[in-house]
Amino acid sequence: MLKIKPLSREQIIISIDRLTRFKHPEVKYLRVFKDLLVNNLISPKFKKSELDEMDYGELCSYAEQILNFSLEKLDFCLHDDFVINQKLYDYETSTFILDENVKKILKNKINYMACLELLGEEIPINLKWLKSLGESENQLINRKKMALRYPLEKIVISEGITEEILLPEFAKICDYDFDKNGVYMISAGGKNQVVKLFYQLAESLRIPIFVLFDKDAMANFNEIKPRLRKFDNVHVLECGEFEDVLPLNLINKSLSYVLKNISMVDLNKLDPELGMVKNLEEIFRHRGMHEFKKADFAQIVKKNINSNDDISPEIAEIIRKIKNTCKK
């Protein structure tokens, strides 16, 4: 006989949040389901090694019983409507290349309709999308109207955090909202990590990938070139790194914001050989400011983007390429 320690409201929300993030279904479902069995299944009790060997269908059955039992204990009425489960199944199988074993864990009977009653307004974007699945048939219209990002249509991989922060903002100025058009942005943390991530995603995804490299990553571009699928796309910056393609007027506005219009900088005197990041590091150091950090400065730049004048021709070209990266 099953003996279960029920999850709290917060624990249920954490579980469904993890199940609806962008990650390979096998990875995220196994992690969540195994955690449920380890922490909330009192009897029968399984060792970790037994969970690793357990049939996916059996694992799924235990996990859904734990979640549904927990909902009942919180006095939520369980529904017979599993339309959300089917929509999640359809989404994951259309986004990822999955074998029949993985599909077993997607064919679960988690009572998502009851779970929705736990969700308020201040929730992550993936949970807002989950809520929308219970309210409307047309996911694309919902995504456009509410900027839900999901269902995803393409992935953008960049080297650094600056691109992750600024590209979505530049795209809005170009009338191409990433969240409204299903674009998921990932900063890999370096050119070698971009290659590694691209290999992983290209092997498992059915949707296109756009890769943005700094200028010094031509060798990395050549490394992934043989594995590019017909609908993938790549852009290698024409000069330096992403900070180098920001318009000088945008850099100037951002520095004015930081320096509060005191001790302004003559950007015409910057050393072109150093590159923008090194120049900014020098500006911050000479003015006795805190250490220059790319992510912090990118957030300041983001606040100062407000018109087409803040977009360089190369940034506009990158956005155009991302927009046109799609399945034919």
N, C-alpha and C positions, 0 to 999 in steps of 0.2 A: 504494500500500500504506500502511495506517495505521501511524504510528509514534507511540507514546504514552509520556509520562513518567508513571509510576504515582503515584497519590496515597499519602500515608502514612495510617496508621490514623486519626490525628487529623484529617486533611483529609477523609477519608470521613465521619467522624462530624459534622464541621462542615457538610458538604454536605447530609446527610440531615436534620440538625437544621433547617437553613434551609428545606428542602423541606416540612417538616411543621409549621411555625409558622402562626399565624393571619395570613394575608396573601393578597391576591388571587393565585390560581394563576399567572396570566400574569406577574405581577410577580416572584414568587419563583422560578418555574421558569426564566424567561429569564435572570434574574440568575445563578443557579447554573450553568445550562447554558453560558452564554456565558463565565463565569469558567473553567469546565473546559476549554473549547476554547482560550481564550487562554493559559492557564497550563500545560496538560497535553497538548495535541495538538501534537506536533512536526511531523508531516506527515500530511496536507496542512496548510499554515498559512494561516489566514484573517485578513484585516484586520477591524477592528471594523466598518467600514462594510459588509463582506460578511456578517458575522454578523447585523447589523441587517436585512439584506434576505433572509436565508436562510429557506427554508421551515421551518416549525415541526417538521414530521415529520423532516426531514433533521437539524436541530439536535438533536432528541431522540435520533436514532439515534447520532450521534457521542458525545453525553454519556453515554448508557447503556453504550456500548462502553468509554469511558474508565473509568467507575466499575467495571464488571464485570472489566475487565482488571486494574485495581488490586487488586480483591479476590483474583483468581487469583494475582497476584504475592505476596500476603501469605499464600498457601497456604490460602485458604478455599475450600471446595467449593461450587461454584455449583449452585443447586437448580433444578429444573424447575417448582417450585411458585410461581405468581405470584398467589396469593390475596391477599396484602397489597396488591399493586398494584391489584387490582380493588376492594378495600375503600377504598383511598385515592381511587380514581377515583369510586366511588359517593359517598363523603363530600363531596369537593370539588364534584361536580356537583349534589348536593342542598343544598349550603350557598351556592354562588355561581351567578349567572347567567352562563353561559359560551357562547361561540360554538364552532362546530365546529373552528375553527383552534386554539383553546386546548385543546380536548379531545385534539388530536393529541399534545401534550406530556404529557398525563396518561396516555395509553395507552402508557406506556414499559415496558421490560423490565429496569429496574434490579433487581438481585438482592437484594431487601430481606431475604429469609430469611438470606442470607449476612451481610448488614450487621448483623443482630441479634446475631451472635456477637461483634461489636465492643463491644457496649453493656454496661456494668456496672450498678451499682445507683445510683450518684450521678450521675444524668443529669437534664436538664430534663423537665418534665412531658409535653411533646409527644413526647419519645423514649420515655418510659414507656408512653405510649399506643401508639406504633408497635410496641413489644415485645408489647403485649397483642393486637395485630392478628394476630400469628402464633400466638397461643396459644388463642384462644377465638372462637366465632362471634358471641356476643351482646355487642355493644359497650356497650349501655346497662347491662347487669348489671355488666360490668367497670368501667365509669365510676363507678357507684354504689359498688361494693365497694372500689375502689382510689383513689377521688377523682381521676380522670384528667383531668377537665375536658372532654376530647374524647370523642366528637363534640360540637361546640358546638350549643347550642339557642337561645341568645340572646346579644346584645351589650348591655352597659351602658356608656354614655358619660357621664362626669362632667367638670366643669370642672377640678378640681384633684387633687393627689396625696393629700390627706387622705381624700377619698372612696374612692380606689382602695385605700388601706391599710385603712380602717376598715369599709367596707360589707361585705366578705366576712366579717369577724369578727363584726359585728352579725348577719349572716344566719345564722351558725352557732348563735348563741344563740337565734335564732328557728326553729331546726330546719330551716334551708334552706341547706345547704352549696353554695356556688357551684360548686366543683370536682366535686361529686357530681351536680350537676344541669345541667352544661354551660353555665355562665354565664361569659362572658369580659368582664373589666372593663378599661376604657381611660380614663385621664385625658388629656383633650385639651390642657390647658394654657391654659384661658381660654374665655370664652363664645363668642367669634368663631370660635375653633378648633373648638369643639363643633359649630357650624353647618356649617363646612366639612367636618368628618369625617362628620357625619350625611349630608350630601348625597352624599359619595363612597360610603359604605356602603349607603345606601338604594337607590342605582342598581345595585349589584352583588350584594347579598345576597338570599337567599331566606328567611333567618331573621329573627325580630323584633329590634328595637332599642329599648332603654329609655334615655331621655335625662333626666339630672338637671341642673337649672339652679339657680344661686343666685337669690335674690329679685330682684336688679337686672337679670335677663336676660329680662324679659317681652317686650321688643322682639325678642330672638333667638328666643324661643319662637314668637312670631307669624310670624317669618321662615320657620321650618321647618314650621309647622302645615300649609300647603297640600301639603307633600310627605310628610306622615306617611301610612304605609300603614295598612290597617285593623287590623293586628296590632301596630303600634308603640305606644309609650306614653311619656308625658312627666310629670315632676313638677317644679314650680317651688317652691323652698323658701318657706315662709311668712315667714321672717325671715332677713335677712342671708345668711351663707354657712354651710357645713356645720358649722364649729366652733360656730356659734350654736345649733344644735339638739342639741348634746351635753348630757346631763344635768349639772347642777352637781355632783352627787355624784361623777360620773365625772371631771370636771375636777379636783375636789378631791383624789381619790385619785391622779390623775396628777401633780398638783403636789406632793403629799406624797412621791411616789416621787422626783421631781426634787430637791426641797429636803431630802430625808432627814429629814422631820418637824421641821426647824428653821425658825424664822421663818415660821410658817404664814400663809396668806392668808385673810382674811375675804371670801369670795366675795359676801356680801350687800352689800359696799361697792363692788363693781364699777360702773363707769359704763355704764348700759344704752345710752346714746347712742353710745358708742364702738364697740360690737360686741366679741365675744369675742376676736378676733385682736388688736385694738389693746390691749385690756385685758391680754392675756397678754404682749404686747410690753413694756408698762409694768412688769408684775410682774418679768419677766426683767431689765429694765434697772435697776430700783431695787434689785434684790438683787445687782447686779454679776455676773450670770451671763453665759454666752455668748449670742450673738445668738439670738433666738427664730426658729426655722425650723419651718414647718408640718410638713414631712415627718418631722423628728426628733421633734417633739412627738406626732405621730400614732402613731409607733412606740411611744412611752411609753404613750399612751392604750390602744393595742392590748393591751399587756401587762396592763392593769388592767380589761379587759372580762371579766366572769365570771358575770354573772347578768342576768335580765330587768330588774333595777333600774337597770342601766347603759344601758338603751335608752329614749329618749324616745318619746312617742306618734307624733311625726312620722317618726322613724327607723323605727319599727315599720310605719308606713303605707307608707313607701318600699319596705321589704322585701316587704310584702304585694303592692304593685303590680308589683315585679319578678317575683315568683313567679307572678303572674297574667298577665304579658306572655308570650303564647305564640300559636302558630298555632292557629286554631280548626279 
